[in-house]
Amino acid sequence: MSGLGAVFKPHSVAVIGASKSPGKIGHAILKNIIESGYNGPVYPINPKEDEILGLRCYPSMRAVPGEVSLAVISVPPQAVLSVAEECGQVGVNCLVVITAGFKETGKEGLDLELKLKEIVKKYGMRMIGPNCLGIIDTHTPLNASFAKRSPLKGRIAFISQSGALGVAILDWSIQRGLGMSKFVSLGNKTDISETDLIEEIASDDETSVILFYLEDISDGRRFVEVARASSSKKPILIFKAGTTQAGAQAASSHTGALAGSDLAYDVAFKQAGVLRAKTIEELFDWASAFASQPIPSGKNVLVVTNSGGPGIITTDYVENVGLNMARFQKETVENLRKSLPPTANLYNPIDVIGDALPERYEIALKYGLEDPAVCSAIVLLTPTAVIDPDQTASVVIEAAKAHRDIPIVTSFMGGEAVEQARKTLSSAGIPTYPFPEPAVSALAGLTRYGQRRLKPSTISSPVYEDVDREAVKEIFREVKEDGRLVLLGPEAARVARSYNIPVAPSLLAKRPDEAAYMAEVLGFPVVLKIASPKIMHKTDVGGVKVNCKTPREVRDGFVEIMDNVHRLMPDATLYGVEVQKMMKKGVELIIGMTKDMQFGPLIAFGLGGIYVNLLKDVSFRLAYALDESEIEEMISETKAHMLLKGYRGEKPCDIKSIVDTIGRISALVLDFPEITDVDVNPVMAYPDGVAALDIKITIS
Ligand code: COA
């Protein structure tokens, strides 16, 4: 058996460190394996015992008579290496290392972990852990963990980076009636990572949805590629802890300041087609819907209720999460009018009012679900004295059977009065929530996934044949030779031109006379800008003069800029003054790039100019997962898009050129990984093209 198959469907299992003592983890694991009903051979390993829990015990792996595909290791840390080595020698496929005391404890632990990794690699084994709780597959069935209880059999795969949280959720899932297909405690992820598991479980017929609790992601780029390919087959839902801005980059550029470390996760999840839950509760609210319901064909929701208040709350929330209340066709309203009392509300939400018997729900669901506009439904119930929640639950179940392509979720609000009905719904596979908000949120999750599935599973970035990589290499060589990492404006402009990015013409002047001559060559009016790698915000140090219309104004401007900068930044090395043709006003945009440690280059687009950080109208994408449609989507997420489309009678801008410029900047940063930051601000957008006015490039 190869790959990760042996983790979940092993032919045989050994427990190394199996113990007779009920208080020990090695005992609990063996007991769980036996009680889970695993039907392959199980080999307890313990040199001191002949038999444990009725099974013959072996002194070592070498003594085991048959082949072992999975070995669960629960011996103290100092014994793990020799045990793992022995496993490798006898041909074990996979290890689950429960033992703690590795990198989580410091340097010594890290050394031990690296040695363990080496052994695993040397023998071509795969490993979950160390420092984990184990794994469960309810379909095999196999519970090779020390969780207190086995989860119910179901279709949710749950993978947790925290073992402790994992057990709590497993226990809670039983109470909530959520069935799991697999559970994996990732531990230190020394070998098998979240990405490996996505790859494996994406094609697992026993799993409908993959859930994660994660604290970090091991290999950002591979994660995005694998998750993107897998999420087109199977929904991936993640709750990622650690969302504070504490890790936000030091702001050496506008783009860097706008992007926090958590933002990169948001962007990566989005481009990978992963849905990110805000809370653990939301993760499981979504999971219960994904595990049992079809994916809706669109955003239009039907709401059926027996009370006004919850109907209003639901309607509000539907709009808030970006769904729509379905607008019925005439025929639906007419049918409802004929069958419901005159006091009922016939338009969405259908209010069958407080004295509704199950028949009214039946009518509302029949005509509502038959309406061609309806893509999903929420059934609300509050326990009035006359209502029969149990019978109403049966009506909902029947309606769901008749419309298997429409997801239906419910919120039967209340306590004891609706408890049985909720259980009936749950066991029939209809998700039920205590209040309307999580019900709507679940439908929103399903709907977003439906939209995600329309996107291609892989992205092919545009290829630009007309770029001059050699020229860029040469510029970077010159900059490095000069002992700098920050390019001067004219150098950055040359880089941009080499990638066919439209740039406002500019030249570098060392003296006032030279500046005046250059201005004549370029054509008046011009803008003067200080050229110094140290100065990121030129305006702040009096380093910019706009609209210089004569040679004299240029000469004076040159002197004034040099004086200002000498005074305010006496230590800065000044290379002269950049003379740039003054471009006409357009929509000011920013296009930038900042590097995220985990996910690599992030491209930013938004409203530019000096208020960038104040307005924060910026959207981000990973450079390596960017094609034209993704760039268009990125642009459409900003308010800048409204201006570009032609705001209040203005002429629309050339969005195609902006898409092209973003694509070329992405290509540049991917071709040259030594580029650490790019800020093109402003980029002027016009009805006929764009022009980059100020370009900052930093290399490493
Ligand atoms: N081969 C086989 N059995 C061995 C062995 C070896 N090389 N070395 C020791 N054993 C046996 C021991 O004799 C003992 O059996 P016994 O009860 O019959 O004496 C058994 O393995 C366990 O060893 P012991 O020394 O009693 O350790 P322990 O059970 O107290 O602790 C761990 C072992 C792995 C549970 C412990 O080191 C540990 O890491 N605990 C934390 C686990 C954890 O929290 N993981 C993360 C969860 S999220």
Boltz pocket constraint, residues with backbone or C-beta under 6 A from the ligand:
constraints:
  - pocket:
      binder: B
      contacts: [[A, 16], [A, 17], [A, 18], [A, 19], [A, 20], [A, 21], [A, 24], [A, 25], [A, 26], [A, 45], [A, 46], [A, 47], [A, 48], [A, 49], [A, 59], [A, 73], [A, 74], [A, 75], [A, 76], [A, 77], [A, 79], [A, 83], [A, 98], [A, 99], [A, 100], [A, 101], [A, 131], [A, 132], [A, 133], [A, 162], [A, 163], [A, 164], [A, 185]]
      max_distance: 6.0
